[in-house]
Amino acid sequence: MTTVTGEPPADERLMRASALTRATRRPESGAVVAAVAIFAFFALTTDVFATGRGASTWLQESATIGIMAVAVALLMIGGEFDLSAGAMTGFTGLVVGVLTREYGLNIWAAIGVSLALALLIGALNGILVMKTGLPSFIVTLGTYFVLRGVDLAGLKALTGDVAIQGMTKVPYYDQAKALFGSSPITIDGGALRVSLLWWIGVTIVATWVLLRTRAGNWIFASGGAQIAARQVGVPVFRTKVALFMTTAGAGWLVGMLILFRTSTVQSNTGVGQEFIYIICAVVGGCLMTGGYGSAIGAAFGALIYGMVKQGIVYSGWDNDWLYAFLGVMLLGAVLLNEWVRNWAAGAKR
């Protein structure tokens, strides 16, 4: 085949795209631009936001949300959702609290039991979704209600209260706090907690898995074209069960970070946060239909959430405006991501 000039058509695989085109093809491009714009806005309109003390608050807020957002992003790229992710953070913290405060179990053993339970629940979610063919939305919604009931009714039955307090009295608490709740860095009067390091580490590992490993290819394939993926030998069942376990494991990690930061955990800890995780993942470039997204983008989505939440406080606005912003952010991200993908696809031609 030749063109009207007699020249063979150029192979688009050999055509060089501009730096701008390559950048906009990245799923996280919109979130990065939005994060820079939001930082600039609040830095210019408030006195505290860009200081060390101010940054420590919105980075701390972003870190725990970001860990979960990254895990949820992996699951969404794999084509599934987990609505039990928020309740899992409270459940894992309560398990550690009950086992140590009520039954005297060693704190490290209690942490291990909590992790094992989280991974088991994640595996059950994945197995139910894959074996029954039910939407993950329904399966994990059921798990959410089970966990919420256990957190509230189970805790009241065991302790007569709706919260676990006094964790500082548990032997070896300080050792666990050093790993999950310490503040190793101080900048300009602001203490940066270890949760920030966990967040960065989780994002780096998730990005490496997605872009540099066979498992990453399986995740994209399982979410983008599940039937075709099976036909070419992708272990879809194993991949998706592992993704649900990853989300549950991230819920455990965030549960530990909250527990050892505050030395207490409420029965309603994490309830309602699951939608924020999904919003952050979508803002970061994940498609609701699966097969496309970025762990880095989800981390930036969480950063946007943290900056806006604290920026509203520093600006003296009504805190309830946060929810309006989240709705606008979700709709805007979906529209922007679709437009950018279409524009980048057109730029290839």
C-alpha positions in Angstrom: 0.0 0.0 0.0 1.3 3.5 -0.9 0.1 7.0 -0.3 -1.0 9.4 -3.1 2.6 10.6 -3.4 3.9 7.1 -4.0 5.6 6.8 -0.6 4.8 3.9 1.7 2.8 5.0 4.8 4.9 5.6 7.9 4.8 3.0 10.6 3.3 4.7 13.7 5.5 2.4 15.9 8.6 4.1 14.5 7.2 7.7 14.7 8.6 9.8 17.5 6.1 11.6 19.7 6.8 15.0 21.2 7.8 15.2 24.9 4.4 16.8 25.6 2.5 14.0 23.9 4.5 11.4 25.8 3.8 13.2 29.0 0.1 13.5 28.5 -0.2 9.9 27.6 0.8 9.0 31.1 -2.3 8.3 33.3 -1.0 10.4 36.2 -0.4 13.6 34.1 -3.6 15.3 35.0 -3.2 14.6 38.7 0.4 16.0 38.7 -0.8 19.2 37.1 -3.7 19.5 39.5 -1.5 18.9 42.5 0.9 21.7 41.4 -2.0 24.1 40.8 -3.6 23.3 44.2 -0.3 23.7 46.1 0.3 27.0 44.4 -3.2 28.3 45.2 -3.1 27.5 48.9 0.6 28.5 49.3 -0.2 32.0 47.9 -3.5 32.5 49.7 -2.5 31.2 53.2 0.5 31.9 55.5 0.9 28.4 57.0 0.3 26.0 54.1 3.7 26.0 52.6 5.6 26.1 55.9 7.1 23.0 57.5 4.4 23.0 60.1 1.7 23.3 57.5 3.2 20.7 55.1 3.5 18.2 57.9 -0.3 18.2 58.4 -1.3 17.7 54.8 1.4 15.2 54.1 0.3 13.2 57.2 -3.3 13.4 55.9 -2.2 12.3 52.5 0.0 9.4 53.6 -2.6 7.0 55.1 -5.1 7.9 52.3 -2.3 7.4 49.7 -1.3 4.0 50.9 -4.8 2.7 50.4 -5.3 4.7 47.2 -2.3 3.0 45.6 -3.6 -0.5 46.6 -7.1 0.3 45.4 -5.6 1.6 42.1 -3.9 -1.7 41.5 -7.2 -3.5 42.1 -9.1 -1.0 39.8 -6.5 -1.5 37.1 -7.3 -5.2 37.5 -10.9 -4.5 36.9 -12.3 -4.8 40.5 -13.4 -2.7 43.5 -13.1 -3.2 47.2 -15.7 -1.4 49.3 -14.5 -3.1 52.5 -11.1 -1.3 52.4 -12.1 1.4 54.8 -13.7 -0.9 57.4 -10.6 -3.1 57.2 -8.4 -0.4 58.6 -10.5 -0.2 61.8 -10.9 -4.0 62.0 -7.2 -4.7 62.0 -6.5 -2.0 64.7 -9.3 -3.4 66.9 -7.9 -6.9 66.6 -4.5 -5.8 67.9 -6.2 -3.7 70.7 -8.5 -6.5 71.9 -5.8 -9.2 71.8 -3.3 -7.1 73.7 -5.5 -5.2 76.1 -8.1 -7.9 76.9 -6.2 -11.2 76.4 -2.6 -10.1 77.2 -1.1 -11.4 73.9 2.3 -10.1 72.9 1.9 -7.0 70.8 4.0 -8.4 67.9 2.0 -11.6 67.9 -1.2 -9.6 67.9 0.1 -7.6 64.9 0.8 -10.8 63.1 -2.6 -12.3 63.8 -4.2 -9.0 62.6 -2.3 -9.2 59.3 -3.2 -12.9 58.8 -6.9 -12.1 59.3 -6.7 -9.2 56.9 -5.1 -11.4 54.2 -7.6 -14.2 54.8 -10.5 -11.8 54.3 -8.9 -10.4 51.2 -8.4 -13.9 49.8 -12.1 -14.8 50.6 -13.2 -11.6 48.8 -11.2 -12.5 45.7 -12.3 -16.2 45.7 -16.0 -15.3 46.0 -15.7 -12.8 43.2 -14.0 -15.2 40.9 -15.9 -18.3 41.8 -19.4 -16.9 41.8 -19.0 -14.3 39.0 -20.7 -11.7 41.2 -19.6 -8.1 40.9 -16.9 -7.2 43.3 -19.0 -4.2 44.3 -21.6 -6.5 45.8 -19.2 -9.0 47.4 -17.1 -6.4 49.1 -20.1 -4.4 50.1 -21.3 -7.4 52.0 -17.8 -7.8 53.6 -18.0 -4.1 54.5 -21.2 -4.6 56.5 -19.8 -7.7 58.2 -16.7 -6.0 59.3 -18.6 -2.9 60.4 -20.9 -5.1 62.5 -18.0 -7.0 64.0 -16.2 -3.8 64.8 -19.1 -2.3 66.6 -21.2 -5.2 68.1 -18.2 -7.5 68.6 -16.2 -4.9 70.4 -19.1 -4.0 72.6 -19.6 -7.7 73.5 -16.0 -8.2 74.4 -15.1 -5.0 76.1 -18.4 -3.2 76.8 -17.1 -0.1 74.9 -16.8 1.1 71.3 -13.1 2.0 71.4 -9.8 0.6 72.5 -7.7 3.0 74.6 -4.6 2.9 76.7 -2.4 1.1 74.2 0.6 2.9 75.7 0.4 0.6 78.7 0.9 -2.6 76.5 4.4 -4.1 76.7 6.7 -3.4 73.7 4.3 -0.7 72.6 7.2 1.7 72.0 8.9 -0.7 69.7 5.8 -1.0 67.5 5.3 2.7 67.7 8.8 3.3 66.3 7.9 1.2 63.2 4.3 2.5 62.7 3.8 5.8 64.6 7.1 7.6 65.1 8.0 11.1 63.8 11.7 10.6 62.6 12.0 13.9 60.6 11.4 17.5 61.7 11.5 20.3 59.2 10.9 23.9 60.1 8.9 23.0 63.2 6.8 20.4 61.4 7.1 16.7 62.4 6.9 14.3 59.4 5.7 10.9 60.6 6.9 7.5 59.5 3.7 7.0 57.6 5.1 9.3 54.9 8.0 6.9 54.4 5.6 3.9 54.2 3.5 5.8 51.6 6.6 6.5 49.4 7.8 2.9 49.8 4.4 1.4 48.8 4.1 3.7 45.8 7.6 2.8 44.6 7.0 -0.9 45.0 3.5 -0.7 43.3 4.9 1.3 40.4 7.8 -1.2 39.9 5.4 -4.1 40.0 3.1 -2.5 37.4 5.7 -1.4 35.0 8.6 -3.8 35.4 7.3 -7.2 36.2 5.3 -10.0 34.7 2.7 -9.6 37.4 2.2 -6.0 36.3 1.4 -7.2 32.8 -1.1 -9.7 34.3 -2.8 -6.9 36.2 -3.3 -4.8 33.2 -4.4 -7.7 31.1 -6.9 -9.0 33.7 -8.6 -5.7 33.9 -8.5 -4.7 30.3 -9.6 -8.0 28.6 -10.2 -10.8 31.1 -11.3 -13.4 28.6 -8.5 -12.7 26.2 -6.0 -12.7 29.1 -7.1 -16.2 30.0 -6.8 -17.4 26.5 -3.1 -16.3 26.3 -2.3 -18.0 29.6 -2.6 -15.1 32.1 -3.5 -16.6 35.6 -6.5 -14.3 36.1 -7.9 -16.1 39.1 -4.6 -16.0 41.0 -3.9 -12.4 39.9 -7.2 -11.0 41.2 -7.1 -12.9 44.4 -3.7 -11.5 45.0 -5.0 -8.0 44.3 -7.8 -8.3 46.9 -5.2 -9.6 49.4 -3.0 -6.6 48.6 -5.8 -4.2 49.3 -6.6 -6.0 52.6 -2.9 -5.9 53.5 -2.8 -2.2 52.8 -5.8 -1.8 55.1 -3.9 -3.6 57.8 -0.9 -1.3 57.3 -3.0 1.8 57.6 -4.8 0.3 60.6 -1.4 -0.1 62.3 -0.3 3.5 61.4 -3.5 4.9 62.8 -3.4 2.8 66.0 0.2 3.6 66.9 -0.1 7.2 65.9 -3.0 7.9 68.3 -2.7 4.9 70.7 -6.4 4.4 70.3 -8.9 3.0 67.8 -12.6 3.5 67.4 -15.1 1.0 66.1 -16.0 3.4 63.3 -12.4 4.0 62.2 -12.1 4.0 58.4 -15.8 3.8 57.8 -16.7 5.9 54.7 -13.1 6.2 53.6 -13.4 3.6 50.8 -15.0 6.1 48.5 -12.2 8.6 49.1 -9.7 5.9 48.1 -11.6 5.3 44.8 -11.8 9.0 44.1 -8.0 9.4 44.6 -7.4 6.5 42.2 -9.7 7.9 39.6 -8.2 11.4 39.9 -4.8 9.7 39.4 -5.9 8.3 36.1 -7.5 4.9 36.8 -10.5 4.0 34.6 -13.6 2.6 36.3 -13.6 -0.1 33.6 -10.1 -1.4 34.4 -7.0 -2.0 32.4 -5.6 1.5 32.7 -4.1 3.5 35.5 -1.1 4.4 37.6 0.1 3.9 41.2 1.9 7.2 41.0 -1.3 8.9 39.9 -3.2 7.5 42.8 -0.5 8.8 45.2 -0.9 12.3 43.6 -4.7 11.9 43.9 -4.2 11.3 47.7 -1.8 14.3 47.9 -4.5 16.5 46.3 -7.0 15.3 48.8 -4.7 16.0 51.7 -3.8 19.4 50.5 -7.4 20.5 49.9 -8.6 19.1 53.2 -6.0 21.1 55.2 -6.0 24.0 52.8 -9.6 24.6 53.5 -8.9 24.6 57.2 -6.0 27.1 56.8 -8.2 29.3 54.6 -10.9 29.5 57.2 -13.6 28.0 55.0 -16.4 25.7 56.1 -15.0 22.2 56.3 -18.1 20.8 54.5 -16.9 22.3 51.3 -14.5 19.4 51.1 -17.3 17.1 50.1 -18.4 19.4 47.3 -14.8 19.5 46.1 -14.6 15.7 46.1 -17.6 15.5 43.9 -16.3 18.1 41.4 -12.9 16.4 41.5 -14.3 13.0 40.7 -16.4 14.2 37.8 -13.7 16.5 36.5 -11.1 13.7 36.7 -13.3 11.3 34.7 -13.9 13.9 32.0 -10.3 15.0 31.9 -8.9 11.5 31.7 -11.2 10.6 28.9 -10.3 13.7 27.0 -6.5 13.3 27.5 -6.7 9.6 26.4 -8.6 10.6 23.2 -6.3 13.4 22.5 -3.2 11.3 23.0 -4.7 8.5 20.8 -5.3 11.1 18.1 -1.8 12.4 18.4 -0.5 8.9 17.4 -2.0 9.3 14.0 
